[in-house]
Amino acid sequence: MRTKSYQSYFEDDVLGASPLKLVQLLYRAALDSIAAARRFVRLGDIRSRSRAVSKAMAIVTELSLSLNVEQGGELSRNLAQLYGYVEKLLIQANFEQREQPLEEAERLLSTLAEAWAILTPEERASVSQAPVQSETYEPVSCAY
């Protein structure tokens, strides 16, 4: 029963979230998945590690797909390169079954998450009013 109420609350939070809040939720979910993957590496739990890394990859991919390169210019291109590098680190960590690439991916995404958290009110307004891209994407589930 408790899980259902939490799931319902979470869904309501996501459905009513601004674009800025959605980005922040994605970063939080990616960081949580990477932290879980690190824990599973230490425990030697291959299946759970793989699942956590795959979830983090899906989230980083979604962040990358949401970039508007035309409006974002150089910033969007730099973020796309950084997301690509984080994906490479996640693949490396999963393949080599090592924690170090996960640590680096976590550090990079934490820095970005902090930047999104300290936006000024004016910057928040511009992000919240940004037009949503008209392209249709398959929904990504962060629940495994």
C-alpha distance (Angstrom), angle and dihedral (degrees) to the residues before:
residue distance angle dihedral
M1 . . .
R2 3.77 . .
T3 3.80 92.6 .
K4 3.80 92.1 53.5
S5 3.79 93.3 53.1
Y6 3.81 90.8 48.3
Q7 3.82 91.1 47.6
S8 3.80 90.5 49.5
Y9 3.81 91.3 49.0
F10 3.80 90.9 48.0
E11 3.81 92.6 49.0
D12 3.82 90.9 49.6
D13 3.80 89.6 49.1
V14 3.80 91.9 51.3
L15 3.80 96.2 43.0
G16 3.80 92.1 51.1
A17 3.80 96.4 41.2
S18 3.77 125.7 117.9
P19 3.81 118.1 -123.7
L20 3.82 88.5 -100.8
K21 3.80 92.1 52.6
L22 3.82 90.6 48.2
V23 3.80 91.4 54.2
Q24 3.81 89.9 48.6
L25 3.82 90.6 49.6
L26 3.80 90.3 50.8
Y27 3.80 92.0 51.4
R28 3.81 90.9 48.3
A29 3.81 91.6 49.8
A30 3.82 92.1 48.0
L31 3.81 91.4 49.4
D32 3.80 91.5 47.7
S33 3.82 90.1 51.0
I34 3.80 92.4 49.2
A35 3.81 91.2 48.8
A36 3.80 88.9 51.2
A37 3.81 90.8 48.2
R38 3.82 90.2 52.4
R39 3.79 90.2 51.0
F40 3.82 91.0 49.3
V41 3.82 91.5 49.4
R42 3.80 88.9 56.0
L43 3.81 90.7 47.2
G44 3.80 93.3 46.9
D45 3.83 91.1 -124.7
I46 3.80 99.9 150.5
R47 3.81 98.5 179.8
S48 3.82 94.5 49.0
R49 3.81 91.6 44.0
S50 3.79 90.9 52.0
R51 3.79 91.7 47.8
A52 3.83 92.2 50.0
V53 3.82 92.5 47.2
S54 3.82 90.9 48.4
K55 3.79 90.5 51.6
A56 3.82 91.4 50.2
M57 3.82 89.6 48.1
A58 3.81 91.7 52.0
I59 3.80 90.9 51.0
V60 3.81 94.4 47.4
T61 3.80 88.8 47.8
E62 3.80 89.9 52.3
L63 3.81 90.4 50.0
S64 3.80 89.3 50.9
L65 3.81 93.3 48.3
S66 3.79 91.0 50.8
L67 3.81 93.1 60.7
N68 3.78 115.8 112.4
V69 3.79 102.0 -147.9
E70 3.80 93.3 -178.5
Q71 3.80 94.4 58.2
G72 3.80 97.7 27.3
G73 3.78 96.2 50.5
E74 3.78 115.6 176.3
L75 3.80 93.7 -1.1
S76 3.80 91.4 57.2
R77 3.81 91.7 46.5
N78 3.82 90.8 50.7
L79 3.80 91.6 48.4
A80 3.82 90.0 49.1
Q81 3.81 90.0 53.6
L82 3.79 91.4 46.9
Y83 3.81 92.1 49.4
G84 3.81 88.7 49.6
Y85 3.80 89.9 52.3
V86 3.83 91.4 48.7
E87 3.81 89.5 50.9
K88 3.81 89.0 51.2
L89 3.82 89.7 51.8
L90 3.80 91.4 50.1
I91 3.80 91.7 50.5
Q92 3.81 90.5 47.4
A93 3.81 92.0 49.7
N94 3.77 92.0 49.8
F95 3.79 94.2 45.8
E96 3.81 96.3 44.4
Q97 3.81 94.2 35.5
R98 3.80 89.9 -133.3
E99 3.77 131.5 140.1
Q100 3.84 98.6 -146.7
P101 3.84 96.9 78.9
L102 3.81 88.5 48.1
E103 3.81 90.0 53.1
E104 3.80 90.6 53.7
A105 3.82 93.1 46.4
E106 3.80 89.7 49.0
R107 3.81 91.9 49.8
L108 3.81 92.8 50.3
L109 3.80 94.8 47.0
S110 3.81 91.4 44.7
T111 3.79 90.0 56.2
L112 3.80 90.8 50.6
A113 3.81 92.1 46.1
E114 3.80 90.0 52.6
A115 3.80 90.3 51.5
W116 3.81 91.3 53.1
A117 3.81 90.0 48.2
I118 3.81 94.8 55.9
L119 3.79 99.7 48.9
T120 3.80 113.2 140.2
P121 3.83 118.3 -113.8
E122 3.82 89.8 -103.6
E123 3.80 91.9 51.6
R124 3.80 90.3 47.0
A125 3.79 90.5 53.4
S126 3.80 92.5 51.0
V127 3.82 91.7 49.1
S128 3.81 92.5 46.7
Q129 3.80 91.6 49.9
A130 3.79 95.2 45.1
P131 3.79 112.0 123.7
V132 3.76 115.6 -104.8
Q133 3.79 113.0 -120.7
S134 3.78 111.8 -106.1
E135 3.79 94.5 -138.7
T136 3.77 116.5 108.4
Y137 3.77 119.1 -125.8
E138 3.74 130.6 -172.7
P139 3.80 108.7 -104.8
V140 3.78 115.0 -106.1
S141 3.75 117.4 -140.0
C142 3.78 115.2 -146.7
A143 3.79 91.1 -167.4
Y144 3.77 118.0 93.1
